[in-house]
Amino acid sequence: MSMQAVNVDLGARAYQVRIGDGLLARAGAEIAPLLRRPRVAIVTEERVAALHLDALRAGLGEIEAPALILPPGEATKGWPQFTRTVDWLLEQKVERGGIVVAFGGGVIGDLAGFAAAVLRRGVRFVQIPTTLLAQVDSSVGGKTGINSVHGKNLIGAFHQPSLVLADIGILGTLDPRDFLAGYGEVVKYGLLGSAEFFDWLEVNGPALAAGDMALRAEAVARSVKMKADIVVRDETEQGDRALLNLGHTFGHALEAATGYSDRLLHGEGVAIGCALAFELSARMGLCAQEAPSRVRAHLRAMGMRVDLRDIPGDLPGPEGLMDLMAQDKKVQDGRLRFILARGIGASFVTDAVDPQLVKSLLAEALSMR
């Protein structure tokens, strides 16, 4: 399979996202041009390290590569492991000209990227994302950060990577649930900005999930290209970049309600959130009911979580979920901003949403559990 490259054209902070099978094996050749001396500091987690750290080190060849191995899971993305990471990087004497390698899923990419952003007031880092979700979303665009007890991703910085290496072959080691959680972010791109891409996913999604490498590479490349185009227009989320949060206002609240645990993975929350956002759009008369029905039908066809009833365990009531949504980063001047849609591929940002309508939608969804 040939490698594809997507440019993120941010002037002095421009970089490439390279997509293909076998990039881990040639990581040294890919990263070497960035290095002042043959040394990197890898931040990873236990599951990824067990599966892929030896392969990455082999691919790095003569490049020295000490590694910090953190616990897996969303709970890692908080102050204790962040502090541990920064202190370890200082112990490793990572210099201003050094390179931190974030080797893992979205949790590791966000945490290691934030550590690189604050270490010595900013050192360079390379993303090597190992999940579908990280390859299509969190590794691209420079959003780094950690969670707070008050909500998700509330502490962080914009810090662009110097390079992203998305090895499609690594995706074969994901369990089906993790792969489909990442697919929630892939679907999001079609829903927010490309009806043609959503059409393509309806046709190719099952084969893609079953392991077709060429389709996986195509889905990652198209998703990354859409994200890169939006990031270039709006790097620090003053306008268009908020569109990338389609499904996240609901999804982040549901993640908080489930304690950022394995009860609900991020991409699952996004998928459920997209279904809710389209249902809310239909109830506001913004789009035909056909649109949310089609969204839900595709998610169901892929074997994904679609409704609140698909989340195990107890959930707060409508008021509790509304309180969690009020902590969202998209709140401005006390008003919650939603990403809604006039149809598949036609999303927009608005704060003109009646909270009572949202509450009634949540109440109805909760009553069906």
C-alpha positions in Angstrom: 0.0 0.0 0.0 1.4 3.4 -0.9 1.7 6.1 1.7 -0.6 9.1 1.5 0.3 12.5 2.9 -2.0 15.2 4.0 -0.5 18.7 4.6 -1.7 20.8 7.5 -0.7 24.2 6.1 -0.2 26.4 9.1 2.8 28.5 7.9 5.7 28.1 10.3 3.8 25.4 12.2 2.9 23.4 9.1 3.4 19.6 9.2 2.4 16.4 7.4 0.1 13.6 8.4 1.5 10.5 6.7 -0.9 7.6 6.3 -0.1 4.0 5.3 0.7 0.4 6.3 4.2 -0.2 7.7 5.0 3.3 8.9 6.1 2.0 12.3 8.8 -0.1 10.7 10.3 3.0 9.1 9.7 5.4 12.0 13.4 6.2 12.2 13.6 7.4 8.5 10.4 9.4 9.0 11.5 11.1 12.2 15.3 11.5 11.7 15.0 14.7 9.6 13.5 16.4 12.7 16.2 15.4 15.1 19.2 17.4 16.2 20.7 14.3 17.8 19.5 10.7 17.6 17.3 10.6 20.6 13.5 10.8 21.3 11.5 10.4 24.5 8.4 8.1 24.0 5.3 8.4 26.1 3.0 5.5 25.8 0.7 3.2 27.8 0.7 -0.4 28.9 -1.5 -2.0 26.3 0.2 -0.2 23.4 3.6 -0.9 24.8 3.0 -4.6 25.1 1.8 -4.8 21.5 3.9 -2.3 19.6 6.8 -0.7 21.6 9.4 -3.2 20.5 8.3 -2.7 16.8 8.6 1.1 17.2 12.0 0.8 18.7 13.1 -1.5 15.9 11.8 1.0 13.4 13.7 3.8 15.1 16.9 1.9 14.5 19.9 3.8 15.9 17.7 6.5 17.6 17.8 6.2 21.3 14.3 5.9 22.7 13.6 5.7 26.4 9.9 5.2 27.2 7.5 6.1 29.9 4.7 3.6 30.1 1.5 4.9 31.7 -1.7 3.1 32.8 -4.3 2.7 30.0 -7.7 4.4 30.1 -9.3 7.8 30.3 -8.5 8.2 34.0 -4.8 8.6 33.0 -5.7 12.0 31.4 -5.6 13.9 34.6 -3.2 15.8 36.9 -1.4 12.9 38.5 -0.2 11.2 35.4 0.4 14.5 33.7 2.7 15.6 36.5 4.5 12.2 36.4 5.0 12.7 32.6 6.4 16.2 32.8 8.8 15.2 35.6 9.9 12.1 33.7 10.6 14.2 30.6 12.7 16.6 32.7 14.6 13.6 34.2 15.3 12.5 30.6 16.8 15.9 30.0 14.6 16.6 27.0 15.9 19.9 25.6 14.1 22.7 23.8 15.3 21.1 20.5 14.3 17.6 21.5 11.3 15.5 20.4 8.6 13.8 22.5 6.8 10.9 20.8 3.2 10.4 21.7 2.6 6.7 21.0 -0.9 5.6 21.7 -4.5 6.6 21.4 -6.2 9.9 22.1 -5.5 9.9 25.8 -1.7 9.5 25.3 -1.7 12.0 22.4 -3.6 14.6 24.4 -1.5 14.2 27.6 1.9 13.9 26.0 1.2 16.8 23.6 0.2 19.0 26.6 3.3 17.9 28.4 5.4 18.9 25.4 3.5 22.2 25.2 4.5 23.2 28.7 7.9 21.6 29.0 10.5 24.3 28.8 7.7 26.5 27.4 7.3 24.2 24.5 9.2 21.4 22.8 8.4 19.6 19.6 6.4 16.4 19.5 5.5 13.7 17.0 2.2 11.9 17.1 2.1 8.1 16.3 -1.6 7.4 16.9 -2.5 3.7 17.5 -6.3 3.9 17.4 -8.7 4.8 14.6 -10.1 7.6 16.7 -6.7 9.1 17.3 -5.6 8.7 13.6 -8.7 10.5 12.2 -9.2 13.1 14.9 -7.2 13.7 18.1 -3.7 13.4 16.6 -4.4 16.2 14.1 -4.9 19.9 14.8 -2.8 20.6 17.9 -5.5 20.3 20.6 -3.7 18.9 23.7 -4.9 18.7 27.3 -6.2 16.8 30.3 -9.5 16.4 32.1 -10.6 18.0 35.3 -13.1 17.0 37.9 -15.2 19.7 36.4 -15.3 18.3 32.9 -13.4 16.9 29.9 -10.4 18.7 28.2 -10.9 21.8 30.3 -7.1 22.2 30.9 -4.8 22.3 27.9 -3.1 24.2 25.1 -3.0 24.5 21.3 0.4 22.9 20.4 0.8 21.5 16.9 2.8 18.3 16.3 5.8 18.4 14.0 4.7 15.2 12.3 1.9 12.6 12.5 2.5 9.0 11.5 -0.7 7.0 11.0 0.2 3.4 10.5 -3.0 1.7 9.2 -1.6 -1.7 10.0 -1.7 -1.0 13.8 -5.5 -0.8 13.5 -5.6 -4.6 13.0 -4.8 -5.1 16.7 -7.7 -3.1 18.0 -10.6 -5.0 19.4 -13.9 -4.5 17.5 -15.4 -2.2 20.1 -12.4 0.2 20.1 -12.4 0.2 16.3 -16.1 1.1 16.1 -15.6 3.8 18.7 -13.1 5.4 16.4 -15.5 4.9 13.5 -17.9 7.3 15.4 -15.5 10.1 14.6 -15.2 9.0 11.0 -19.0 9.2 10.6 -18.9 12.6 12.2 -16.9 14.0 9.3 -19.5 12.9 6.8 -22.3 14.3 8.9 -20.7 17.7 9.5 -19.4 18.5 6.0 -19.7 15.9 3.3 -22.9 14.1 2.3 -20.8 12.3 -0.4 -18.4 10.9 2.3 -21.4 9.7 4.3 -22.8 8.0 1.2 -19.4 6.3 0.7 -19.4 5.1 4.4 -22.9 3.7 4.0 -21.5 1.5 1.2 -18.1 0.7 2.4 -18.4 0.9 6.2 -19.0 -2.8 6.8 -16.0 -3.9 4.7 -13.9 -1.2 6.3 -14.8 -2.5 9.8 -14.1 -6.1 8.6 -10.5 -5.2 7.9 -10.2 -4.0 4.3 -6.9 -2.1 4.5 -7.3 0.1 1.4 -10.8 1.2 2.6 -9.3 2.0 6.0 -6.6 4.1 4.5 -9.1 5.9 2.4 -11.4 6.6 5.3 -8.5 7.9 7.5 -7.1 10.1 4.6 -10.5 11.6 3.8 -11.2 12.3 7.5 -7.8 13.8 8.1 -8.1 16.0 5.0 -11.4 17.4 6.2 -10.0 18.1 9.6 -6.9 19.7 8.2 -8.9 22.0 6.0 -11.0 23.2 9.0 -8.0 23.6 11.3 -6.2 25.7 8.7 -9.2 28.0 8.5 -9.6 28.2 12.3 -6.7 26.9 14.3 -7.9 28.0 17.7 -11.6 27.4 17.4 -12.9 30.9 17.0 -15.5 29.8 14.4 -15.5 26.9 11.9 -13.4 24.5 14.0 -16.3 24.2 16.5 -18.1 22.1 13.7 -15.7 19.3 14.6 -17.5 19.1 17.9 -20.7 17.7 16.3 -22.0 15.2 18.8 -19.6 16.2 21.5 -21.9 18.5 23.6 -24.1 15.5 24.3 -21.2 13.0 24.2 -18.9 14.7 26.7 -21.8 15.0 29.2 -22.5 11.3 28.8 -18.8 10.5 29.3 -18.8 12.6 32.5 -22.0 10.9 33.7 -20.3 7.5 33.3 -17.2 8.6 35.1 -14.9 8.5 32.0 -15.0 4.8 32.3 -15.2 1.8 30.0 -19.0 2.0 30.3 -18.8 4.5 27.4 -15.8 5.1 25.2 -15.3 8.6 23.7 -16.2 7.6 20.1 -19.4 5.9 21.4 -20.4 9.1 23.1 -19.8 11.0 19.9 -21.9 8.5 17.9 -24.8 8.8 20.4 -24.3 12.5 20.5 -24.5 12.8 16.7 -27.8 10.9 16.7 -29.1 13.2 19.4 -27.9 16.3 17.6 -29.7 15.3 14.4 -32.8 14.4 16.3 -32.7 17.8 18.0 -32.2 19.5 14.6 -35.3 17.6 13.2 -37.4 18.7 16.2 -36.4 22.3 15.6 -37.5 22.0 12.0 -34.0 22.4 10.6 -33.9 19.1 8.7 -36.2 16.4 7.7 -36.8 13.4 10.0 -35.2 11.3 7.3 -31.8 12.6 8.3 -31.7 11.4 12.0 -33.3 8.2 10.9 -30.6 7.6 8.3 -27.9 8.4 10.8 -29.3 6.0 13.4 -29.8 3.3 10.7 -26.1 3.5 9.6 -24.8 3.4 13.2 -27.0 0.4 13.9 -25.9 -1.4 10.7 -22.3 -1.0 11.9 -23.2 -2.5 15.3 -22.6 0.7 17.2 -24.2 2.2 20.2 -26.9 4.7 19.1 -29.2 5.4 22.1 -29.0 6.2 25.8 -30.4 2.8 26.4 -27.2 1.3 24.9 -25.2 2.7 27.9 -25.0 0.2 30.8 -25.7 1.3 34.3 -27.5 4.3 35.8 -27.5 7.8 34.2 -28.5 11.1 35.8 -31.9 12.6 34.9 -32.4 15.3 32.3 -31.4 18.0 34.7 -28.3 16.2 35.7 -27.2 15.8 32.1 -28.0 19.4 31.4 -25.8 20.5 34.3 -22.9 18.4 32.9 -23.5 20.0 29.4 -23.2 23.4 31.0 -19.5 22.7 31.8 -18.8 22.2 28.2 -16.0 24.4 26.7 -18.5 25.6 24.0 -20.4 27.6 26.6 -20.1 31.3 25.8 -21.6 34.1 27.9 -23.5 31.4 29.8 -25.2 30.1 26.6 -24.5 26.6 25.4 -23.6 26.3 21.8 -24.8 23.3 19.8 -23.6 22.0 16.5 -26.8 21.2 14.6 -27.6 20.3 11.0 -29.8 21.3 8.1 -29.1 17.9 6.6 -26.4 15.3 6.3 -23.2 17.1 5.5 -24.6 20.5 6.4 -23.8 21.4 10.0 -23.6 24.8 11.7 -23.0 26.3 15.2 -25.7 28.0 17.1 -26.7 29.1 20.6 -30.3 29.6 19.6 -31.6 26.4 21.2 -34.4 26.3 23.8 -33.0 24.4 26.8 -36.5 23.0 27.5 -36.5 21.3 24.1 -33.1 19.7 24.9 -34.4 18.6 28.3 -37.5 17.1 26.8 -35.4 15.2 24.2 -33.1 13.8 27.0 -36.1 12.9 29.1 -37.7 11.0 26.2 -34.4 9.2 25.5 -33.9 8.3 29.2 -37.5 7.0 29.4 -36.7 4.4 26.7 -33.9 2.9 28.8 
